[in-house]
Amino acid sequence: MSLLEAILMGIIQGVTEFLPVSSSGHLALFKILFNVEDVGLLFDVILHLGTLIAIFVVYYKDIWKMIREGFAILADVCRNIGIFFSNIANKTKGGYHRVVCNGYRKFVMLVIVSTIPTGIIGVLDASLVEMASRILIVPGICLIVTSLLLLLADHCKGGDKMPGQVTYSNAFIIGIAQGVATMPGLSRSGTTIAACLLSGFNRKFAVKYSFIMSIPAVLGSLVFELSDLASISFTSTEIIYYLIGMAVAAVVGYICIKAMLYVVRQKKFTGFAIYCFLVGAISVAVYFYQA
């Protein structure tokens, strides 16, 4: 992989991760069409780490509050366990602390629930995703599916649900949608935002939830990939290229998050839907032409 290829893939990741056109699909198409040397899932995960940095920058206030409330949840759970055993030992009926007592604690719990099906699907289909990324027709078909999801999201009325009104079943279904969207060509943001809107989320909160819920999924993927690092050798040049690609993805991703907030509020998915359909159709046509 050359420096130019690392920069181009960083730009592709930053643009397509947050705009609903599938980062994995475009990266797969780029590698296939331009015969980029296979760098494996690790480089893809590092690029996702770059866009993760962009999420932290844009939503740092929300993320900080969620981290703080997450530790508070753990503290209250420990207190309640202590109260439980104290009640048994002393034969009393001491009151328990309410664990989910505000919007940010509910937000934390919803993300945890969404992460469970995403993690299970991600582990089970990791090899399938890597194999599918090498076959041109798969991202092509998935991009066409993405275009249909975007049209659905554009015409979805949405709702006014904020964390307090969102159910855990809503969160679980959205987590399944995120897990399925690991297939190359299925836009993670497009799929999860569409799932949020169909679940009645407030449109602005749907974007925030989609991006923040990706944090544990990306970190989990990174940890999963790091377990294989011991058997892989890297040159100092490759490491520098990886870091440059990550930095480019972070800067471009920050800009595209801001753009995505506007797109969702103004219901302007149609252009992206047409783009995904055309790219998908061309990819499928090229696959059969080369066959």
BELHUTA-V657265 format. One line per field, one symbol per residue. phi: phi as a letter, one per 30 degrees, with the letter a starting at -180 (. if undefined). psi: psi as a letter, one per 30 degrees, with the letter a starting at -180 (. if undefined). burial: 1 if it has 16 or more other C-alpha atoms within 10 Angstrom, else 0. Layout:
# BELHUTA-V657265
phi=???
psi=???
burial=???
This chain:
# BELHUTA-V657265
phi=.ddddddddddedddddcddbidddddddddddchdedciddddddddddddddddddcddddddddddddddddddddddddedddddchcbddcdddccaddddeedddddddeddddddddcedddddddccedddddddddeddddddddcddiabdcedcdcddeddddddedddddddjddddddddddddddjdedddddededddddddddddddddddcddcccbdddddddddddddddddddeddddddededdchcdeddddddddddddddddedddd
psi=kleeeeeeeeeeeeefeekigjeeeeeeeeeeeghkkkgafeeeeeeeeefeeeeeeeheeeeeeeeefeeeeeeeeeeeeeeeeeeeeghlhkklkkejgleeeeeeeeeeeefeeeeeeeeegeeeeeefffjefefeeeeeeeeeeeeeeegkeaagkleffklfeeeeeeeeeeeegfkkfjkeeeeeeeeeeffglkeeeeeeeeeeffeeeeeeeeeeeffgffgkkkleeeeeeeeeeeeeeeeeeeefeeeeeeeeeghhfeeeeeeeeeeeeeeeeeeeef.
burial=000011111111111111111111111111110000000011111111111111110000001001001100100110010011000000000000001100011111111111111110110001001101110111111111111111111100010011100101011111111111111111111111111111111111111111111111111111001000000000000000111111111111110110011011001111011101111110110000000
